Amino acid sequence: MLSFVMLINRAGSMVLPFLGVYMTEHLGFGLKATGIVLSFYGVGSLMGSLLGGYLTDKLGAYRVQACSLFVSAPLFLLIPFFTSVEGLAAIIWLQSLISESFRPANSVAITRYSRPESLTQAFSLNRMAVNLGFSVGPALGGILSSISYNLLFLVNAFGVFAAGVMYVYFFRKRQVKTQGNMVASDTGTGVVKGRSPYRDARFLLFTLLCAVFSIFFLQFFNTLPIFYKEVALLDKRSIGYILAYSGLLIVLLEMIMVNMAQRYLTIAQTLLLGTVAVAVSFGLLAVGHHILLLLLSITLLSIGEILVLPFMSTLTVRQATEGRSGAYMGLNGLSFSVSFIITPFLGTSIAYAYGFNNLWLVSFGILLFVSAAFYYLVRKIE
């Protein structure tokens, strides 16, 4: 049911992939101004991830998730009223702060409802719901944005609100199971035990590598759609269809590939292969932008996502100490939040100054380095 709620939520999350296009096309922002506003989404995401992890350990995953969903929904309706760089940056920061506090709480809830031996599959199922939502969301978002951006924000708000209603209806009276080193109640105990993730040197290094990976991977949400529009000359509907194809591909392949990776590969080997796939996906964009090449690139990007993201979460849960699961998941979520700050500004700045081809080549080279670093570090952690 957690995954079903996530599906409803993410099906409504159609604004983010089109936010950059909205600013450049509808508001007339330049690439630099667009990158600055998108970076404020990252600032809010970073703060929300830390806040969500802290509040989850204190108040429980249920309260944090419910509040996040119901407060973030009306904020989507306010976005069209802010048309200056400063105003839009402020509302995007606030919306991100509230909505991203949901993620660490949701991850902790998954660990508490799952058996230890099926933890990776549980994360994969949840991500499958996310990507099925993303397969619907961007396609619908492309259609809605071609009609009206205001309609896009309205439907997004409705999707998040509907997810909140479903979540409260099904989980308000449920009690979670005690699993392994997790706390026994979803309502929060107020007691913090175990080692802090900020004193776990190997986990801090792992989180740093996750941040570098996500800085380049999350171009999927900002610079990649701009590249599709400005260089590949795709219309908004075509952009939505390509992003939807990525989500659908992940839905179809994720559980199969995760089960195979668990059976035949270590986490270190899986992260190595997944990161290399993402690196190659960006390298291909420097070769050309024929539609078949774009589809091959997004296919490799999707396969890399399947192999990397669920196992990042699994490794994080295994490292977490008693009473610190929210803090560990929040810190790992911080790696993605940091990327939401850096990626839009860095990506658009490099593309503006040196062209998209150089951006993709830099992404290719750095991700190859990260793949090797993942392999050697995770082997030691395992």
C-alpha positions in Angstrom: 0.0 0.0 0.0 3.0 2.3 0.6 3.9 1.7 -3.0 0.4 2.4 -4.2 0.3 5.7 -2.4 3.7 6.5 -3.9 2.3 5.7 -7.4 -0.6 8.1 -7.0 1.8 10.8 -5.6 4.4 10.4 -8.4 1.7 10.2 -11.1 1.0 13.8 -10.1 4.6 14.8 -10.0 4.7 16.2 -13.5 5.9 19.7 -12.8 9.6 19.1 -12.1 10.7 17.7 -15.6 9.0 20.7 -17.2 10.0 23.4 -14.8 13.1 24.3 -16.8 11.1 24.4 -20.0 8.4 26.4 -18.2 10.9 29.1 -17.2 12.8 29.3 -20.5 9.7 29.2 -22.8 6.8 30.7 -20.7 8.6 33.2 -18.4 11.4 34.0 -20.8 14.2 33.2 -18.3 17.7 32.7 -19.6 19.7 29.5 -19.0 21.6 31.0 -16.0 18.4 32.3 -14.3 16.7 29.0 -14.9 19.6 27.2 -13.3 19.5 29.5 -10.3 15.8 28.8 -9.7 16.2 25.1 -10.1 19.1 25.2 -7.6 16.7 26.6 -5.0 14.7 23.4 -5.5 17.9 21.6 -4.4 18.4 23.9 -1.4 14.8 23.0 -0.2 15.4 19.4 -1.0 18.6 19.3 1.1 16.9 20.9 4.0 13.8 18.8 3.7 15.8 15.6 3.6 17.6 16.5 6.8 14.4 17.8 8.5 12.5 14.7 7.4 15.1 12.3 8.8 15.2 14.1 12.1 11.4 14.4 12.5 11.0 10.7 11.5 13.2 9.6 14.4 11.3 12.0 16.8 7.7 11.9 15.6 7.4 8.8 13.4 7.1 8.1 9.7 3.3 8.3 9.6 3.1 11.9 10.9 5.9 13.2 8.7 4.5 11.6 5.5 1.0 12.8 6.1 2.0 16.4 6.9 4.3 16.5 3.9 1.6 15.4 1.4 -1.1 17.7 2.7 1.0 20.8 3.0 2.9 20.5 -0.3 -0.3 20.0 -2.4 -1.6 23.7 -2.1 1.9 25.0 -2.7 1.8 23.7 -6.3 -1.2 26.0 -6.8 0.8 29.1 -5.7 3.7 28.6 -8.2 2.1 30.3 -11.2 1.6 33.5 -9.1 5.4 34.0 -8.9 6.9 35.2 -12.1 10.1 36.9 -11.0 13.4 35.0 -10.5 13.4 35.8 -6.8 9.8 35.0 -6.2 9.8 31.8 -8.1 13.0 30.7 -6.4 11.4 31.3 -3.0 8.2 29.3 -3.7 10.1 26.5 -5.3 12.4 26.4 -2.2 9.4 26.2 0.2 7.6 23.5 -1.9 10.7 21.4 -2.1 11.4 21.7 1.6 8.0 20.3 2.4 7.7 17.7 -0.3 11.2 16.3 0.1 10.8 15.7 3.9 8.5 12.9 2.7 11.4 10.7 1.3 13.3 9.7 4.4 10.1 9.0 6.3 8.8 6.9 3.4 12.1 4.9 3.3 12.0 4.2 7.0 8.4 3.1 6.7 9.4 0.6 4.0 12.1 -0.9 6.2 9.7 -1.3 9.1 7.0 -3.1 7.0 9.5 -5.3 5.1 11.3 -8.6 6.1 15.1 -8.1 6.2 15.7 -10.7 3.4 13.3 -8.9 1.0 14.4 -5.4 1.8 15.9 -4.6 -1.6 12.8 -6.0 -3.4 10.7 -3.7 -1.2 12.7 -0.7 -2.2 12.5 -1.9 -5.8 8.7 -2.2 -5.6 8.4 1.3 -4.2 10.7 2.6 -6.9 8.6 0.7 -9.5 5.6 2.6 -8.2 7.6 5.9 -8.5 8.6 5.1 -12.1 5.2 3.9 -13.1 4.0 7.3 -11.8 6.7 9.0 -13.8 5.7 7.1 -16.9 2.2 8.5 -16.6 3.2 11.9 -15.2 5.6 13.3 -17.8 3.4 12.1 -20.7 0.4 13.8 -19.1 2.6 16.7 -18.2 3.7 17.2 -21.8 0.0 17.2 -22.9 -1.1 19.5 -20.1 1.8 22.0 -20.6 1.0 22.2 -24.3 -2.5 23.3 -23.3 -1.8 25.4 -20.2 1.0 25.5 -17.5 -1.7 26.5 -15.0 -3.5 23.3 -15.7 -0.2 21.4 -15.2 0.2 22.9 -11.7 -3.5 22.2 -10.8 -3.3 18.5 -11.7 0.0 18.1 -9.9 -1.6 19.5 -6.7 -4.6 17.2 -7.1 -2.3 14.2 -7.4 -0.4 15.0 -4.3 -3.6 15.7 -2.3 -5.1 12.4 -3.5 -2.0 10.5 -2.3 -2.3 12.2 1.1 -6.0 11.1 1.4 -5.1 7.5 0.5 -2.2 7.4 2.9 -4.1 8.6 5.9 -7.0 6.3 5.1 -4.9 3.2 5.0 -2.2 3.8 7.6 -3.7 5.9 10.4 -4.5 2.8 12.5 -1.8 0.4 11.4 1.0 -0.7 13.7 4.4 -1.5 12.2 6.4 -4.6 12.8 9.7 -4.5 14.6 12.4 -5.4 12.1 16.0 -6.1 13.0 17.5 -2.9 14.4 14.6 -0.7 13.6 12.5 1.0 16.3 9.3 -0.8 17.2 6.7 2.0 16.6 5.8 4.2 13.7 4.7 6.9 16.1 8.2 7.8 17.2 9.8 7.1 20.6 11.7 10.3 21.1 14.7 8.2 22.1 17.8 8.2 19.9 20.3 5.4 20.2 23.3 4.0 18.3 26.1 5.6 16.3 25.4 8.8 14.5 25.8 8.6 10.7 28.0 11.7 10.9 30.6 9.6 12.8 30.5 6.7 10.4 33.5 7.5 8.2 32.9 4.9 5.5 29.2 5.8 5.3 30.1 9.5 4.9 32.4 8.6 2.0 29.7 6.5 0.5 27.3 9.4 0.8 29.8 11.7 -0.9 30.0 9.3 -3.8 26.2 9.0 -4.0 26.1 12.8 -4.2 28.6 13.0 -7.1 26.7 10.3 -8.9 23.4 12.0 -8.3 24.8 15.4 -9.5 25.2 13.9 -13.0 22.3 11.4 -12.9 19.7 14.0 -12.0 20.3 15.9 -15.2 17.4 13.7 -16.2 15.1 16.3 -14.5 16.6 19.6 -15.7 19.4 19.9 -18.3 18.4 16.8 -20.2 14.8 18.1 -21.0 16.4 21.5 -22.0 18.8 19.6 -24.3 15.9 17.7 -25.9 14.1 21.1 -26.6 17.1 23.3 -27.5 19.4 20.9 -29.4 17.4 17.9 -30.4 14.5 20.2 -31.3 11.8 18.0 -29.7 8.4 19.4 -28.8 7.0 19.2 -25.3 4.9 16.1 -26.0 7.8 14.2 -27.5 9.9 15.1 -24.4 7.1 13.8 -22.2 6.9 10.6 -24.2 10.7 9.9 -23.9 10.6 10.5 -20.1 7.5 8.3 -19.9 9.3 5.6 -21.8 12.1 5.7 -19.2 9.6 5.2 -16.4 7.8 2.4 -18.2 11.0 0.6 -18.9 12.0 0.7 -15.3 8.6 -0.7 -14.3 9.0 -3.6 -16.7 12.6 -4.5 -15.9 13.4 -3.4 -12.3 12.2 -6.4 -10.3 13.7 -8.9 -12.8 17.1 -7.1 -12.8 17.2 -6.5 -9.1 16.5 -10.2 -8.4 19.2 -11.2 -10.9 21.7 -8.8 -9.4 21.0 -10.1 -5.9 21.5 -13.7 -7.1 24.6 -13.3 -9.2 26.3 -10.0 -8.1 27.6 -8.3 -5.0 26.3 -4.8 -4.2 29.8 -3.5 -5.2 29.6 -5.1 -8.6 26.0 -3.9 -9.1 26.9 -0.3 -8.4 29.9 -0.5 -10.7 27.8 -1.8 -13.7 24.9 0.6 -13.0 27.2 3.7 -12.8 29.0 2.7 -16.0 25.7 2.4 -17.8 24.7 5.9 -16.7 28.1 7.2 -17.8 27.7 5.7 -21.3 24.2 7.0 -21.6 25.5 10.6 -21.3 28.5 9.9 -23.5 26.2 8.9 -26.3 24.5 12.3 -26.3 27.9 13.8 -27.3 27.9 11.6 -30.4 24.6 13.0 -31.8 20.9 13.6 -31.2 19.1 11.3 -33.7 16.0 9.9 -32.1 17.3 6.4 -32.1 20.4 7.6 -30.3 18.3 9.5 -27.7 16.3 6.3 -27.1 19.4 4.2 -26.6 20.8 6.8 -24.2 17.6 6.9 -22.1 17.5 3.1 -22.1 21.0 2.9 -20.7 20.2 5.6 -18.2 17.1 3.7 -17.0 19.1 0.4 -16.6 21.8 2.3 -14.7 19.1 3.7 -12.4 17.7 0.2 -11.8 21.1 -1.1 -10.8 22.2 1.8 -8.6 19.3 3.4 -6.6 17.7 0.4 -4.8 21.1 -0.9 -3.7 22.1 2.5 -2.4 19.1 2.4 -0.1 19.8 -1.2 0.9 23.3 -0.5 1.9 22.2 2.6 3.9 19.7 0.5 5.9 22.3 -2.2 6.6 24.6 0.5 8.0 22.0 2.2 10.2 22.3 1.6 13.9 19.4 1.3 16.4 17.1 4.3 16.6 19.1 6.1 13.8 17.4 4.8 10.7 15.8 8.1 9.9 19.1 9.9 10.3 20.9 7.5 8.0 18.2 7.6 5.4 18.1 11.4 5.7 21.8 11.7 5.2 21.7 9.4 2.2 18.8 11.5 0.9 21.0 14.5 1.4 23.2 13.2 -1.5 20.3 13.7 -3.9 19.3 17.0 -2.3 22.8 18.4 -2.8 22.6 17.4 -6.5 19.3 19.4 -6.9 21.3 22.4 -5.8 24.4 21.8 -7.9 23.1 20.0 -11.0 20.9 22.8 -12.5 23.4 25.5 -12.0 26.4 23.5 -13.0 24.7 21.8 -15.9 23.2 25.0 -17.4 26.5 26.9 -16.8 28.6 24.4 -18.6 26.1 24.1 -21.4 25.9 27.9 -21.7 29.7 28.4 -21.7 31.0 25.4 -23.5 28.0 23.7 -25.1 26.0 20.5 -24.3 28.6 18.2 -26.0 31.2 19.2 -23.4 28.7 18.8 -20.6 28.0 15.2 -21.7 31.7 14.4 -22.0 32.4 15.7 -18.5 29.5 13.7 -17.2 30.9 10.6 -18.9 34.4 11.0 -17.4 33.4 11.7 -13.9 30.9 8.9 -13.7 33.5 6.4 -14.8 35.6 7.5 -11.9 32.7 7.2 -9.5 32.0 3.7 -10.7 35.5 2.6 -9.8 35.3 4.4 -6.4 32.0 2.7 -5.6 33.4 -0.7 -6.3 36.4 -0.4 -4.1 34.6 1.3 -1.2 31.5 -0.9 -1.1 33.7 -4.0 -1.2 35.2 -2.9 2.1 31.8 -2.0 3.6 30.3 -5.3 2.6 
